[in-house]
Structures are given as structure tokens and as C-alpha cells.
Amino acid sequence: MKKQNKILTSICIATFLMIFTFSIIQTSRNQNAVQVSSNSTLSNQKIGWGIKREKDHKQPDLGAKNKQIIDKYNGIAMGNSEKKYVYLTFDEGYEAGYTPKILEILNQNDVKACFFITAHFLNTQEELVKQMIDDGHIVGNHTVNHKSMPEISNEEIKKEVMNLHTAIYDKFKYEMKYIRPPKGEYSERTIEYTNTLGYKTVMWSLAYDDWDESKQGREDYGKSRILDNIHNGAVILLHGNSKDNSNILDSCIKEIKKMGYEFKTLDEFER
């Protein structure tokens, strides 16, 4: 009888330990899920933005999933297909010496653009950011450290976005409202969450491999990539660290205008 009691006691203890261990694991998992997402129904699958070019100045294929998520959260990627409006944007992670020339060209051609900047750009080029604002351009948020947002928690996203937002406001009393996800990587969770921070996500429908400083000196290539693919509603992404862009920007703007397109700001965006 005593032996049976000992066996029964051992079974009870083992069962209790198993239940206790499982509860701890589940609690840990639940805590991790909360850290990643405040809305467990939203996917955090990382999506890298990409487009499929079309010929004859037709609008490119953004991809069904890309377009679905952007439209659902009122983001910007490509404008109205019937109107010859185009929207010029620049990504500015750091200054390579070409932004002053870019700003001069934009001023000479009476074109306003949106510059998506990082904290590094702000901290090292405060006067250029001030000039952007003074010249009537839009300054957008490219986050503090250019981290892939699907890989970080909502709490960290808030710091990446709002610390830069606050720094810009403190220096210039300027409220940013557009964000471009670093590396073009996003998820439904991250777009929904940055919406709650007061930001509209801006992607693009026209871009080329201009960011690599080791691949400059291809001005004809850059011009053809831009001019051959311009289309109604184009959201153009260029990188400010490209010497080629600074050299071809003036002629590209003039040619795009000759083709009948009109440059608009993101504030004037039409779907």
C-alpha cells in the first residue's frame, strides 16, 4: 500500500511540474508576442518593396499584396493613372556632398520634393535640413537608425520614429507626417502601427540602382532608367548620395516636363 502511495505521489508531482513548466513557456511566448505586436491579428511577415516595370510609360505592377496593404492603410506608392502628375522624393541617409546641388537644381526648376532623412543626416547636416524646409520642400521620416521595422518591436519602432520626429520639431517647429520604411521593408503590422503614430507610409513606383557609390559614372544609364520608365502617377525615388543623380537631375526634370508631366508634392497626391 505504501509503495502504491509513493508511486501515486510521484505521478502527481511529475504532472504538476509538467503543467507548471508548460505555463511558464506559454507565458513567455505570450509576452514575446505582445512585445512584437499590439494586434495579434496583423501579419508581421516581412515584405521587401518591389515593382515590375512596364513598357511605353505604362504604370508598373506593384504586386497584388503590396498594393492591397498600401491601399488598406492609405499609403502612397503610385498616383492616378489618368493624370500626368509625378512626385519626386529623395532618401537621405547621409550626406555625400551632392544635396546642395540638388536643392539648387530644384529651386531653379521650381520643383518641390520630399526628402526622407535619418537622425544621422539631421545631426550632421542641420543647415541642409533647414534649407529644405525654408525652400518649401517636405521633410519625411526615414527613422533614427534605418532599422528594418518588421524585425523590431512596436516599442522600438516608436522610438525610431518619434525620437527623430521630436528632434525635428524641437529644432525647426516642423511636424513630419510621411515615413519611408528603411530598406523598403515592412509588414502589415508596421504600417498599421506607424499610422497610429500619425504617419503615412510612402513607397515608390520608379527607382533604379543609384545608391551604390561604387557604381557612379553611369549618367546615360541613370537618365534612361528615369525617362524610359516615367509614368502617370509616378512616385520617383532617388538617392541623395548619388553623384550621377546630381548631374542628371536638371536635364531629367526638364525632359519630364517636356513630356507633359507636372511635378506635384506629396501633399497634393491624387489616387
N, C-alpha and C positions, 0 to 999 in steps of 0.2 A: 504493500500500500504506500509506504514511504517512498519507494522507488518511483511509483506512478506519479505521486505528488511532485517529486523533483522534476520528472520529465515534463509534466504539465506546466510547472513554474518556468522551466527553461523555454518552453514553446511560447509562453505568454511574454516573457522578456524579449525574446527574439522578434516576435511580432510587433511589440511596442517600439523596438529600436528601428525596425524597418519602416514603420509608419512615420516615426519622428524624422528619420533621415530623408524620406520622400517629401515630407512637408517642408523641410529646410531647403531642399533643391528647388521645389516649386516656388517657394517664396523668393528665392534668389532669382529665378527666371522671371518672375513677375516684376521684380524690382528693375531688372535689366530692361524689360520691355517698356516700362514706364519711362526710364531714362532715355530710351531711343525715340519713343513716340507717345504723344499725349492722346493719339487717336489710333487705337489698335486696328481699326478697320481700313486704314490707309496703307497702301503698299510702300515699302521703303526700298524696293528694287531699284538699284542704280541704273540710270539711263544716260548714255552719252549722246548729246545732241548731234544729229547728223542730217544731211539733206541729200536728195538725189537731183542733180541738175537736169534741166530740160533744154532743148534747143530752141532757137528762134525767139528768144526773150520771153518764153513762157514761164509761168511761175513754177518753181521746183516742187518736188514731192517732199513734204516734211516728214512723212511717215504717219500712219494712222494713229499710233499710240502717242507719239509726240504731240500731234495736233489735238487729239482728244483731251490730254491733260492741260495743255496750254489754254485751250478754249474754256475748259471747265472752270479754271481759276482766273479767267480774264487776263491772261498774259498776252505778251506781244511777241510775234515771230514773223509775220508776214501780213501786209495790209490788203486793202481792197483790190480785187483782181481787175476791176473795170477802170480804175483811176491811175493815172501815171504819176503817182506820188512815191517818193523814195525817202528813206530815213537813214541818216548817216550816224554811225556810232563808232567809238574807239574804245579799246581796252588798254588801260594804262597801269600795268603792274609796277613798272619802274621807269625812270627817265633815262633814255639813251642819247639825248641831245637833239631830238627832232621835233618835239612838241611845240617849241616856239615858232618854228617854221610852219607847222601845221596850222596853228592858230592864226598866223599871218595870212596864209592862203585862204582860210575860211572867211576871214574878215574881208579880204579883197573880193571874194566871190559872193559875199552876202549870204553865206550858208551857216546855219546853226546846227550843231551836232550834240550828241550826248557822249560824255567821257566817263567811263566806268573806272574808278580809281580804287586802289588798295590803301591801307594805312601807311605802307612804306612810301608810296607816291606822295601822300599828304605830308608825311613827316619830313621828306627830303625836298619837296617842290611846292611849298606852301604858296609862293608867289604865282606859280603857274596855275594852281587851283583857283586862286583869287582872280587871275586874269580870265579863266574860263567863265567864272560866274559874272564878272564885270562885263564881259563881251556878249553876254546873253545866252551862253551855252548851258546845257543841262549837265549837272554832275550826278553820276549814278554810283551806286554802292557795289563794289567788287569784293567786299569783305576785308577784314583786317589782315588775315594771313593766307588767303587764297586756298583754303582747305576744301576738299570735296565734301559737300554738305551731307550726302547720304551716309557718310562714314562717321558723322559726329552726332551727338545728342541735340535735342531741341534747346537745352540749356546752353550748350556751346555755340549753337547757331545764333542764339540771341546775343551772345557776347560778340561773336564775329561780325554781326550786322550792326547792332546798336551801339557798340563802342565806337565804331567809325562814324555812325550817324551822329552821335553826341559830339565827337571831336569836330566834325564839320560845322555843326550848329554853333558850338562854342566859339569857333574861330571866325565864322562868317555870317552867323544867324541865317543859315541856309538849310532848308529841310529837304533832304533827299527822299525820293519816293520810288525810284526804279532800281532794280537789282539784276545783275547778271551773275548767274551761278558760276563760281570758279571752275575752270576746266570744261565748262559746258556740261557738267554732271549734276543730275538732280533726281529726285523721286517725287511721287505724288505727295508723300509726307512733307518733304522740304518746301515744295511750292505752297502747299496749304499753310504751313507754319509761317513762312515769310510773309504771306498775305496777312496773317494775324498781327504782324509787326508793322503793318502799314505799307508794305512794299508790293509793287507789281513786277513780275518776272519778265525780263526782256531777253529773248534769244535772237536768232538771225536767220535770214534766208539767202544771204550771199556773203561768202567769205572765201579766202584762199590761204595757202600756207605761207603767210607773210611774217610770222612771229620769229622764225629762226634767223638769228643774226648771222649765222654762218652761210646762209643761202641768199644773201642780198646780191645786188648787181644783176638782177633779172627783171629790169624795168619793163621790157616789152612783154614778158610773161605776165607780170602783175597787171598791166593795163588790159591785156586780152582777157584775163580771168575776170576782171571787173566789168569791162564794157561788153564782152560777149554774153555775160550772164545777167546783166541788169534787166529788171522786170517790174511790172506794175506791183506796187506794194512792197518793194524790196527793203528789208531791214539789213543794211550793209554793216558788216563787222570788219574793221581794220585795226591793226595793232600799232600803237604809237611808237614802239621801239624799232619800227622798220624804216631804214633809210630809203628803201625803194618807194615806200608809201609817201614819204615826204617829197620825193622827187616827181612822182607821177600824179599826185593829188590834184594839182591845179588843172592839168590837161584833162584828167578824168572828169572832174566837175564840169568843166566847160563842154566836154563832149556829151556828157549825160544830159545837160541842159539842151544842147543842140538836138538831141534825140527826142525832145519833147517832154522830158521828165521834170518834175518840180520837187525840190527838196523841202521836206516838212520836218517839224520837230516831233518827238515822241508825244508831246502834249497835244499835238494835232493829229495823232494817229487815227486812221479810219479803217475799220474792218471790212 
